[in-house]
Amino acid sequence: MTYRHYITFIGMLFCLYFKMAAQSFCYEGKVVDEHHKPLSDVSVSFLRKNRSIVNFTFTDEEGRFSMTLDREKPFFLSLSFLGYANQILSIDAYTPGMTFQLIPSDFQLQEVKVKSNRVSVSSDTLSYLVSGFRMPQDRSIADVLKKMPGLEVLPGGIIRFEDKNISKLYIEGMDLMGDNYALATNNLSGKVVKKVEVLRNHQQISVLRGKNFSEQAAINLVLEEEVKFAISGSLDLGGGINDSKDGLWDMRALAMYLGRKYQNLSLYKTNNVGISTEDELQSQINDRELSLSETSPLILLPQIDQNLIGEKHYLDNRDHLIATHHLFQFNPENHLRVQFHYLHADQDQENETTTQYFYPDKTVIYQEQNNIDLTSDQLKGEVTFERNANQCFIKNILSGNWKKSQAVQDFQMNRKPMSQILGNTHRRLSDCLQLVFPMHENRFFRLTSLNRLEETPQKLIVTPGIFPDLFNSGKEYDSFQQDVNLTTLSTENTTDWQFKLFHFYMGSKLGIDYSREKLTSGIGGTGMGKDFVTGADFTNNLTFSDLRLHASPHFQYQKDGFRMNFSIPFSLHFYQLGGLGAEERQRFTRTFIEPILNVNYEITPFWSLLPAVMYRYQTPTIQQLYTHYIFTQYREALKGTSFETFSQLISSLTLKFNNPMSGWFWSLTGNVLRGNHDQIAKAVQKEMLHATEMVDCPHHTLQWTARTRFSKTFAFWKIFVGITAQYTENHQKLMLEEEVTPYQNKSIMVSGNYALQPNRYLSIEGAERFGHTTLSSGIQPDSHAMTLTNQFDVNIFPTAAWKFQWSHAWYLNYKPVRSSIYFMNLSLTYTLQRYSIELLINNALNKRMYQQNTLTSLMENTVNQMFRPREFLMKVSYQF
């Protein structure tokens, strides 16, 4: 056989393969009765080998049906119609256009038991019947979602399905909430939601359906009929007193109108009973294609956050939240969404902290007794227009955000009275535009333009003045002040074209991005003498710009249960770094190639395997490049470094099992992250100043994680069980006093939650969590921190009108010292039609103090926390 014959033969094989790959499965037929008359509305289902549904359709008035399946070939064809015997045919016995004759089936109704399936599956839609999971104590739909198998609700309100964050939350098929869906899930009663639909492999953009596959999931809330096309909501008024004779309030006003062409949700909430409303304003959806990462301030405020402890036990707050969302749907393809948020939050905290920094020859200890007053005001507005038609997709998001935060901290540091004020203001204006047009049946073109302007002024004031030897020639002075300002202008513009050849999707992204950052900082003070010198080491004035040209050829393949996405992004960067007015600027050019491979293989209808590999570079921002110190608080300072980048290799493998009809969901995920660094963080202790800077030192880091989650629901007693276990091992390096010190953090976490309702008079709900962390290094013995938490609620319903709840919460810290605290809350509720009255006693045993430890890097932090005193409240609610 000649060389030409070889080429011809191989070409024929490729043509044959592509012809087979391009094959779709088309089924047509006709259904008639015993008199050969056409039967309409006959259910025609295509089944897998295990009898689960691939897809289904119905016959028309002439008894004909037609169905095309692109993804997989079924094993059976099923016909069902009321009054006729079901008919199941092997797909191998099917012939195109064949006629099916159904045989009448006589039956006699005897004793009938109506049983509603709590979970049903139709193609890629998974439907949960809310009444099958809701318990009488559930207040919001978020409480019900926690009991649905396969779903998780994280503390910040983020909803996950099968270990992935959902991409959208719809209400009656409409995107009213945008990225802030926690405002709806936390305030929408579970009684007004009929079904929760999980849209697997959801592709929001109509133009891309059938042209580009998606592995994201979305949720659609299907409402009860009585709340559609009507104004509904609730009014809650609560007041009381605590053991310190302080007045308490807890109020909420919620109004909704959920129609076919217009939807609205408006909310006002205020309380001082330890319920923070700020999480509801955080974005629960991160759309990578339509979002730019926010600039983080360098001066961070103290966080009033107790690890693993419910905020209602410790948070001393005064919150006021106003939010309104409006969605106008002009027609099925066009809609306009307008939203506005305002939040005022004032939070106080009392605690005692001990912070230890471990060095080769010593351990530096800071002991603080703190009174912290944290206030913030936030305004956010957004206008979104979207046209989602088969001919084109247009979406534009114009948003603005203003947030001002300040913390006043009065404390004693090693018994010396001090005070510091930390503040930052964040102003942002952004516009995001996305256009998608079909170019052909299997081709499309996409344009994305993201633009943002940000400014973040920051300040730090410390009284009395710190480090007089460093700033004032050894003379004491009244106060220290540092001002920092960071501005960012960025634009990202990307085009994406793609075409489909058989089962292959091929295309390329091309784009140009530009960002310009400016950072200034300086220090001053009051009560300083003439000898005061700020010093160049504490003044920054620089700009940093990045012009990026990038391209990303991508290749996707999909056939039956196998999907693969492979792309090779490469980018050319032109950097400029320098101070204002400098005669010469530093210029850098870098080229990065960052391949990505993702695979999703459905081994069976229940089992799937998802390997992924990614190689990426971390490029610097101005926050890593400033070369003079900036104080982040009175005893810590940071300094950047020269221009460097580092690379990461990220590998993951996930094995999933899910059988929605039986309520089983299980996943096992392993991740490995290896970093290649040219620089290392160097920690230096100068008297009481803990300073960190970056220095040249090539090294490697390694982090790996194994995580598994299991959730199962049983119709018996409405039992739900969810268990999560995770092990993380992190190998890092830190330079301490010119010595490179390796260290390892190892942590184990096992948590679970459960719920059951044995009868109409009783329901039980609880959660458990165990955590163990180890810090190991060559400069000290291993340090351990071990915690255990337990939450347990007993709900008793003597009649349909009365409800009694007995809540328990235990928090235990075992290492390095043993500490525990137990909370007991009681509530009694009487409901009459739309009205309810509730009496509450929180922290009935008046527990006030608890100690816990956390380990991070080569540092240990111990906190003795003060908790809210015993409280008595009465709440009146009205549903309309």
N, C-alpha and C positions, 0 to 999 in steps of 0.2 A: 504494500500500500504506500503510495507516494505521500509526500508532505502535503500536497494540495488535498488529497483524499482525507488526510487526518483533519485538516482545517474544516473541510465540508462536513465530516462526520460530527465533529465537536459542535459546529454551528447548528446542525440538525438537532443534536441533543439539547442545546440551549433553547432552541425554538420550541421543542416539545415540552421542556420544563416550564417555560413561560406560559405556554398555552394551558398547561395543567394548573399552574399557579393562578392564572387569570380566570379559571373556571369558577362560575358561581352556580349555585344550586337553585333552579327555578321549578316550582311545583304549581301545576294548574289542574283543575278538575271540576266536576259537577256533582252535586248531591241531590238525590231524588227520593221520594217516598215509595211506599209499596205499590202505588198506582203510576209510578214513573213521572209524577209531577214534581217540579222544582221545589226545594225547601230553602227558604231564606233564613238568615240569622243563625245558621248552624255553626257551632264553634269548631274550628279546624285548628288543631294544635300540633306542633312539631316537637317531638320529645327526644331527649338524649337516652342513652342506654339505661340510666338509672330512673327514667321516667320524669326527670325534671324538664321544664319547658324551655325550648330554645326560642320560639316565637309562636304567635298565634294570629289568626284572622277569622273573619266571618264570611259566610256566603252572601251574595247579593240577591236581588229579587228573582233572578233567573237561576238561582242555586249554584252559581259559579264562584270559584275562589281562585286567587293567584297570590303566590308568595315567593319572593326571592331571598335566599339566605346567602350572604357573602362570607360569613365567618366560619361556619362549620356545617357539616352534613349531619342531619338528624338520623336517629335509628328507627323511630316509629312515627306514624301519622295517626292522630286520634280524632274521631268525629263524635260530637255529643250534641244532643238536642232533647229538650223536655218531651216525654211521651214516647221516645224511641230508645232502643238499646244502644249503648255505647259501642263504637266500632274502632278497634285498634289494628292497624295494618303495619307490617314490617316495611320499611322504606325500600327494601330490595324487591318487594312485590309490587311496588308502585310503577305505573306506566303513565307517561305524560298524557294529560287530557282525559284520563279514565273517569268513568261515572261510578259513584258510590250510591248504593241503595240501602237506606236505613229501614230497619224492621221495627214495627210498633212493639212497645213493651207495656203490658198491662201491669199495674201495681195497685196495691190497696194500702191506704194510709191507716196505720194503727197508732201506737204511742209514738209521738214525735219529740225528740230532744234536739233543741236548737243549740248548736255549738259554733261560736264564731272563731275563726282562725286568727290568732293574734298577729301572725306574720304571714305574708303572702309574697310571691315572687312573680313578676311579669317582665320577661326580657331582662333589661338592666335596671329595673326599678324594684326596690325592696320596700314593702309597705308594712308599717307597724300600726296596729289598731291601738289607739291611745287608751281606750277603756280597758284593754287587757293588761296594761302595765301601771295605770294610775292607781294610787292608793289615797285614802281619804285625807292623809296629812299633807299631800303634795300641794304646794301653793302655786308654783309656776310650771311652765312646760319644761324648763331646765331640770326641775326635780324629777320629772317623768323620764326625760331622756337618759338620765343616769342609770335607769333600770332597764334600758333596752339593750339587748346583746349586740356586741359589735360597735357600740357607741360609747364614747367617753366625754365627760364635761370637765375640763380642767378648771382650777380655781379662778383663773382670769376670765372665764366664760367661753374659752375656745372649745369648740366641739370637734372631736376626732372620730373618724370612721375607719376601722381596720388600721389603726396606728398612723393615719394621715389626717391632717387638718382638712376640714371641708372647704370647698372653694366658693360656695354661695349658700345663702339661706333665703329661700323664697317663702312668701306668704300668699297662698292661692296662686302660685305661679308668677308672682310679681316681686321684683327686687326692691322692696321698700327700704330696707335697712342699710344696704351697701356693706361697708366694712365693719359697722358697729352693730352686729346682730344681737349682741348680749343685751342691749336695751330692750329687745323684744323677748328673748327667751327668758330673761330674769323677771319680767313684769307681766308677760302674757299668761293668763291662767291656763292650766292644763285642761280645765273643763270646757274651754271654747275651741280646743283643737280636736278634730275627729281622727285624723290619721297623720302620721309622720312618714313621708316618702323619702327614701334615700335613692338618689339618682346616681347610680354607679357609671363610671366612664362618661361623665357628663361633659358635653361640649356645648358651651353657652352660645357660641357664634354660629348662626345658621349657615353662613357661607362655608364654614369649615366642616360641617357634618358630612361624613362620607369621604372627606378629603384629608382629614387630619385627626387621628385618634387621640383620646384623652384618657388619663388614668386617675383623674380627680373625681371626687364625689361631691354632690350637692344635696341639700335637704330642702324639701318643700313641705310646708305646714298646710294641711287641708283642714279648714275650719268647719265648725258646726253651722247648720243653716241659719240658726237664729241670730248669729252675729254678722252675717253677710248683709251688705247693703243697709246697715243700720248703725247708728252711733251707739257705742258700747264703751265700757270701761269700769273704773272703780274709784272709790274715794275712801282713804284710810286716815283716821285721826287717832293719834295715841299720845298719852302723857303719863308722867309718873314722877317718882322721886327715888333717890338712892340713900344709902346709909350716911353719906356725907352731907345730906340735906340739900343736894343740888337738884334742880328741876330737870326733867327729861322730856324729850319729844320725839315722835316718829310719825311722819306724815307722808302721804303719797296721793297724788291726783293723776289718774291715767284716763285718757280719752282716745278712742280709736274709731275710724270709719274705714272699713275694708270693702270697697266696691269693685266693680268690674273695670271701671275706667279711672277711678281715683281712690287712693289709699292714704290714710293719715294715722300717725301715732304721735301723740303729744304727751309729755310727762313732766311732772314737777315732783321732786323728792327732797325731803330735808329730814335730818335726824341727828341726834347726838348720843345714840345708843350703841355705837361701835360698828356700824355698818357703812363701810366705805363705798362711795358711788363712783370713784375714779376709774375702777376697772371697766365699767360699762362704756367709758369713752375711749378706751384703748382699742386699737384696730385688731379685730379678731381674724382678719383675712389679709394675707400678704400676697398680692398678685405681682409676681416678679416682672411681668411684662408691662405693668402700669404703675409701678411704684419706684421711687428713689429712696435710698437709705437716708435716714435723718442724721444730722450732725449731733453728736453727743457733747454736752458741755464738759469742760475739764474740771470745773469745780462742782463736785457732786454733793447734794444735800444728804444729811443723815437719813437713813431709811427707817421709818417706823414699821418694822416688819419682823415678826417673831417666827422663826423657822418652825413650820409644822403646826403652829397653834392658830386656831380660829380667831380672826381679828375681833369678833364680838366680845372676846374675853379680855382683851388688853387695850384696844384702840379707844382713845379719848378724843372724840371728833366732834365737829360741827360742820356738816355738809349741806350744801344747797345746790341742787342740780336742776337745770331746765333743758329740755331736749324736745325738738319737734322734727318730724320727718314727713315730707309730702311727696307723693308720686302721682304724676299726671300721665295717664296712658291715652294718647290722642287716637291711636288705633293699635291693632295688634303688633305693629312693627316699631312704632315710635313712642318713646316716653321721656319724661323730664322728672328728675328727682332733685328736691331742694331739702337741705337739712341744716339745722343750727343747734349748737350746744353751748351752754355756759355752765361752768362749775366753780363754786367757791368752796374750798376745803381748808379747815383749820384743825390741826391735830396736835395733841400734846403727848409727851412721853416722859416718864421718870424711870431711870434704871441706873445700875452700877455695872460698869464694864471693866474687864481686865484683858488687855491685849498684850500678847507675848510675841516678840520677834526673835527667832532662833539664829544665832551666829556661831561660828566655830569655837570661839573662846568665851562667849558670854550669851546671856539671854536678857534682852531689853524688855522691861515691863512698864506698861502705862496703866495706871488705875484711875478711873474717872467716875465721878458721881454726877449724873446728867439730869438737867431739866431742859427739854427740847420743845420749842413751839414752832411748828412747821405750817406755813400758810401758802396757799397757791390759788391763783385765779386763772381760768382758762376759757378762751373763746375759740370756737371752731365753726366754720361755715363751708358748705360745699354745694355746688350746682353741677349736676351731671345730665348731659343729653345723650341719648342712645337711640340709634336706628339699627334694628337687628332684622334685616330682610334677607331674602335669598339672593337678591341682586347686589347688596352691599351691606357692610357693617360699618357704622360710624359711632364712635364714642369719644366724648370730651368731658374731662373732669377738671373743673376750676375750683380750687380750694385754698382757704387761708386759715392760719392757725396762730394764735397768740397765747402764750403761757408765761406767767410771772410767778416765780417761786422764791420763798425766802425761809431760812431756818435761823432762829435765834436760840443759841445753846449757851446756857449758864451752867458751869460745871466746876468741879474741883479736880485738878490734875495732880496726883500725888500730894493731895491736901493743900494745894495752892489754888485760891479762887481765880477763875478766869472766865472769859466770855468771848464767843465768836459769832459773827453773823455771816452766813453764806447765802448768796443769792445768785440767781440767773434768770434771764428773760429770753424766751425763744420766740422769734417771729419768722413765719414762713409763708410764702406765696408760691403756689405751684399750678401748673397746667399740664395735663396729660391728654394726648390725642392719639387715637388708634383708628386706622382705616383698613378695611379688608374688602377686596373685590375679586369676584371669580373671573378668571381669564378664559376658562374652558371648563368642560365638564369635570375634569380632574385636575385643574390648575387654579391657583389663586395668587394674589399679590397682596402684601400687607405692609403698611407704613405705620411706625410708632414714633412719636415725638414726645419726650418728657423734659419739662423745663421747670427749674426751681430757683428761688432766691431766698436765702436764709441769713439771719443775723442773730447772734447769741452773745449779748453782753453779760459779763459775770463779775462778781465781786467777792472779796473776803476781807473782813474786818476782825481783828483780834485785839482784845483788851485784857491786861496791859500788853505793851509792845513785846514781841517775841524776839529772841536771839539778839540782845543788844550788842554782844561782841561782834556779831556779823554785820549789823546795820548801823550802829550808832557809837562806834568806838568804845564799847563797853559800858556806856551810860544807859541807865534805865529811861524808858520813854513811855508815853501814855498809851498809844494805840498804833497798830500796824494795819495798813490797808493795801490791798492788791486789786488792780482792775485788769480784766482780760476781755478782749473783744474778738469774736470770730465771725467772719462773713464768708458765705459760699454762694457762688453762681455756677450753675451746672445745666448742661443740656445734653441729652442723649437722643440720637436719631438713627433709626434702624429700618431698613427695608428687608422684606422677606418674600421670596417667591418660591413656589413649590409646585411640582406636578406629580401625577401618579402614573406609574407604568406597571400594569398588572397589580400585584400586591405590594409594590415598592413605592415609597414616597421619597422623592429626591428634591433637593433645593439648596438654597444658600441664603444666609443673612449677610447683608452688607450695611455698614453704618459708620458714622462719625460722631464722636462725643467730645465735649470740651468742659472742663471745670477749672474754676479759679477760686482759690482760697486765700484769705488774708487773716493773719493772726498778729495781734498786738497785745503786749502785757507790760505792766510797770508797777512799782511799789512806791509807797510813801507812808506818811504817818503824822501824828501830832505829838507835841511835847518833845520833839527831837532838837538836838543842839545843832550848832553850825557845822559840826564835824560829820553830820549825817551824809553818807554816800550810798546811793542806791546800788551802784556796781553793775557792770555789764553782765555779770552772771545772772541777774534777775530781771533783765529787760529783753523783750522780744519784739521784733518788727520785721515781719517777713511775708512774702507771698509765694504761693506755689500753684502752678498751673499744669494741666495735663491735657494734651491734644491726642486723641486716640482714634486711630483708624482700625477697623476690625472687620473680619469676615468669618463666617461660620458655615462651611458646607455641612449639610446634615442628610442623613440617610435613615429612613424608617421602613420597616417591613412588618406586615401583618398578614397572618393566615391562620385560620381556625383559632386555636387558643395560644398562638405564639406571637409576641410582639417584641420588636427590637427598635431602639432609637440610638443611633450613633452619630455623633457630631465631632468636628475638629475645629473648635474656635481658635483663631489666631489673631493677634492684635499687635499693632505697632504704636508705641507711645513716644511722644515728644514732651519731655518734662522741662520745666523751668523753675528754678528755686533761687530766691534772692531777697534782700532787704529793699525797702523802698528807697529810691534815690541811688542805689548802688550802680557804679559804673559798669560793672560786669556781673552778669547773672550766670549761675551754674546751669548747664544744660546737660540733659541725659537723654539717651535713646535706648529703648528696650523693646525686644520682641518676645512675645509669649505664645506658646502653643499649648492648649489645654484640652486634650481629648476627653470625651464623656461617652460612656456606654451604659445604657439601661435596658434590661431585658425583663419581660413578664411572660412567664410560661405557665399556662394552665395545664397542669399534668392531668387532672380530671376535673369534672365540674366542681369538685369540692376542694381540691388541692392546687396550689399555685406556688411557683418558685420565682423570686425576684432578685437576681444578682445585679450589681451596679459597681462601676469603677469610674473614678474621676481624678484627673490630675489638674491642679490649679495653682496659680500664683497669687500671693497676697501683695498687692501694691500699696505703697505708703500713702497716707494722707498727711495734711499739715500737722495733725495731732501727734504724729510720730517723728516729725522733722524739726521741731523747734529745739534749738541747741542750748538754751539757757533755762534755768529752773523756773517752774511755776508751782506755787504752793496750792495744794488741793485742800488742805486744812492746816490748823496751827502747827502740826507736828509732822506733816508729810509733804514732800516736794517731788516733782517728776521732771525729767529732762529727756528730750528726744535724742536723735542721733543723726549721723550722716545718711545719705540716701542709700537704702538697701531694700531688697525684696526677698521673700522666702517662698518656698514651694511646699505643697502638701499633696500626698497621695491618699485618697479616700476610697476604701473598698467596703462594700456591704453586701450581705446576703440575707434574704428574708424568705422564710417558709411559712405559708398560710394555709389554714384549713377553715372553711366556713360552710355551714349547712343551715341557712336561715330557717328552713321549715322545721328543723328540730331544735333551733335556738343555740347551736354550737358555733363559737368563734374562737380561734386560737391562732397565735402567731409567734414566731421565734425569729429574732433579728440579731445579727452580729455586725459590728462596725469596727474597722481598723483605720486609724488616722496616723500617718507618719509624716512628720514635718522635717524639712531640711532648712536650717537657719544659718545665716552668716553672722548674726549678732545675738548677744545674750543680755538679759537684764542684770544689771549690777546694783546691789543694794549696799548703801553706805550709811553708817550711823555716825552722825556728828553731834555729840552731846545728846540732846533730846530730839534732834531732827533726823527723821528716817527718810533718806533720799534715794531715789531710783533713777538710773539712767541706762541707756543702751550702749554697749561697747562691742567691738569686733571680736568675735569668737565663734568659728564654725562649730555647729553641733547638731544632733538629731534629737527629736522628741517622738514619743509614741503614746498613743491612747487607744484603748480598745474597750468595747462595750458589748455585753450580751444582755438582751432584754426579751422577756416573754410575757404575753398577756393571754389570759383565758377568761372567757365570759360565757355563761350558760343561763338560760331561763327555762323554767318548768311551769307548765300550766297548773300543776298541783300547788295550791296555796300561793300562787303568783310568785314563786320563789325565783330570785335572781342572785347569781353569784358572779363576782368579777375578781380575778387575782392577777397581780402584776409583780414580777420579780426582775431585778436589774443588778448587774455587776459591772463596775467600771474600774479600770486600772489606768492610771495616768503617770507616765514617766517623764519628768521634766528636769531642767537644770537651771541653776541660779548662781550668779557669781557673788560671793560674800567675802569682802576684804581680800580681793585679788585671788580668791580661790574658787574654782568651779565646783559647785556642790550639787551632785545629783540627789533627787528626792522622788518619792513615789506616794501618790494618793490612791488608796484603794477603798472602795465603798460598796456596800451591799444594801439593797433596799427591797423589802418585800411588803406589799400592801394588798389589801382586799376590801371589798365592800359587798354588802349583802342586803337583801330585803325579802320579807315574806308577810303574807296576810293569811293566817290559818282559817279565819272566819270573819264575819262582818263586824265583830266586836273588838278585834285585836289586829294590830300590825306592828312589825318590828323592823327596824332599819339600823344598820351600823357600819362602821369602817374601822380597819386596823392598819397599823403601819409600824414596821420595824426597820431601823436604819443603823448601820455600823460603818464608821469611817476610821481609816488608819493612815497616819502620816509617818513615813519612814525616811531616814536620811543617815549619813555617816557621822553627823555631828551631835546626834542625841539619840536616846532610846526611843522606841516607837511610842507615838502618842495615839490615844484612842478616844473616840466619842461614840457613844451608843445611846440610842433613844427608842422609846416605845410609846405609841399613842393608841388610844382606844376611844371610840365614840359609839354610843349605844342609845337609841331612842325607843321607848315603848309608848305606843299610842293605843288608847282604849276608847271605844265608842259605845257607851251604854245604850244610847238611842241614836236615831238619825240626826238629832239636833245637837247632841252633846259630844264634845271631844276633849279628852284629857291626855296630855303629853308629858312624859317623864324622861328628861334628857340627861345623859351622863357623858362626861369627857375626862379621861385620865391622860396625863402627860408625864412621862418618866424619863429622866436623864440618868444613865447608869455610870458613865465614865466621863471624866476622871473622878467625879464625886457623884454620890447618889442624891438625886433631888426629884421630888414628885409634887404634883398638884392635881386636885380633883374638883371638877365643877359639876354642879347639879342645877338644872333649870326645870321649872314647872310652869305649865300653862293649862288653862281651862277655857274652852270656847263653847259658846252657845250660838247656834245659827237658826234663824227664822226667815225662810224664803231668801230674800236678797240681803238681809241684814245679819251681822254677826258681832258679838261682843267677846273680847278675849282678855283674860287676866293672866299676867305673867310675873314670875319671880325668877330673875336671873342671878346666877352665882348665889344660890340660896344659903350656902355654908360660908360665904364671905371670905373665900380664899384670896390671898393678895400677893404672894411672892413665889417665884420659881427661878431656878438656875439651869442654864443649858450651855453647851459648848459646841463650837463649830471649828473645823480645821480647813484652812485654805493655804496653798503654797507652804512656805516655811513660817507659818503664823498660826497661833491659836487664840480664839476669842471666847471669853466667858461673859455671859450676861446674866445679871440678877434683875428680873423684870417685875415691875409693879403692875397689878391687874386691876380691873374695874371692880368697885365695891358692889355689894348686894343691891339689887334694883327691883322696884315694884312699878309695873306699868299696867295701864288699861288701854285697849285699842278697840275702836268702833269702825266697822267696815260696811260699805254699801256697794253692791254690784249693780250696774245698770247696763 
